[in-house]
Amino acid sequence: MNATSVVMREWRRAQTAQAARANQAEALRQERDAAQLDATQARERAAELAGELAQARAEVFLQFLDGARQRRLLDVQPLGRTNEAEFFGYSKKAAQVS
């Protein structure tokens, strides 16, 4: 073997190693980008869930208030009055007609 072939072999080995490192670096960049995308999507989903939770809490609260309103509307009777209204001149003492 001469010196030129040894140098060429080492140069090819260095080029192969450099290509392998470049491929590893690209794979790491892709993983990093995917992780960042996942993190962004996770933050967006968390914000969506927080909004849905707030909406659900508001709906439960409003349903509670609506239930209270519905109960107040049931069987409404004025306070301090009888259940039946009496007509003018109508009482237990009725005029007797003969």
C-alpha positions in Angstrom: 0.0 0.0 0.0 1.2 3.4 -0.8 0.6 6.6 1.1 -2.0 7.8 -1.3 -4.3 4.9 -0.8 -3.9 5.1 3.0 -4.8 8.8 2.9 -7.8 8.1 0.6 -9.0 5.4 2.9 -8.8 7.6 5.9 -10.5 10.5 4.0 -13.4 8.1 3.1 -13.6 6.9 6.7 -13.7 10.6 7.9 -16.3 11.4 5.3 -18.5 8.5 6.3 -18.2 9.4 10.0 -19.0 13.0 9.2 -22.1 11.9 7.2 -23.2 9.7 10.1 -22.8 12.6 12.5 -24.8 14.8 10.1 -27.5 12.2 10.0 -27.6 11.9 13.7 -27.8 15.7 14.1 -30.7 15.8 11.6 -32.5 13.1 13.5 -32.0 14.9 16.7 -33.3 18.2 15.1 -36.3 16.3 13.9 -37.0 14.8 17.3 -36.6 18.3 18.9 -39.0 19.8 16.4 -41.5 17.1 17.0 -41.1 17.5 20.8 -41.7 21.3 20.4 -44.7 20.6 18.2 -46.0 18.2 20.8 -45.5 20.7 23.6 -47.2 23.4 21.6 -50.1 21.1 20.8 -50.3 20.1 24.5 -50.4 23.7 25.6 -53.2 24.4 23.0 -55.1 21.3 24.2 -54.7 22.4 27.8 -56.1 25.8 26.9 -59.0 24.2 25.1 -59.7 22.0 28.1 -59.5 24.9 30.5 -62.1 26.8 28.4 -64.3 23.7 28.3 -64.0 23.4 32.1 -65.0 27.0 32.6 -67.9 26.6 30.3 -69.1 23.5 32.1 -68.8 25.2 35.5 -70.8 28.2 34.2 -73.5 25.8 32.9 -73.8 24.0 36.2 -74.0 27.2 38.1 -76.7 28.6 35.7 -78.6 25.3 35.9 -78.5 25.6 39.7 -79.9 29.1 39.5 -82.5 28.0 36.9 -83.7 25.2 39.2 -84.1 27.7 42.1 -86.1 29.9 39.7 -88.3 27.0 38.6 -89.0 26.1 42.3 -90.1 29.7 43.0 -92.5 29.6 40.1 -94.2 26.4 41.3 -97.4 26.7 43.3 -97.3 30.4 43.7 -99.6 31.7 46.4 -99.8 35.3 47.6 -98.7 35.6 51.2 -101.4 36.2 53.8 -104.4 35.4 51.5 -106.8 32.6 51.2 -106.5 30.0 48.5 -109.8 30.9 46.9 -111.0 34.4 46.1 -114.4 35.4 47.5 -116.7 37.4 45.3 -118.3 40.6 46.5 -121.2 39.8 48.7 -120.4 36.2 48.8 -120.1 34.8 52.3 -121.4 32.0 54.5 -124.4 34.2 55.2 -126.3 34.1 52.0 -129.5 36.1 51.5 -132.4 33.8 51.5 -134.8 34.2 48.7 -138.3 33.0 49.4 
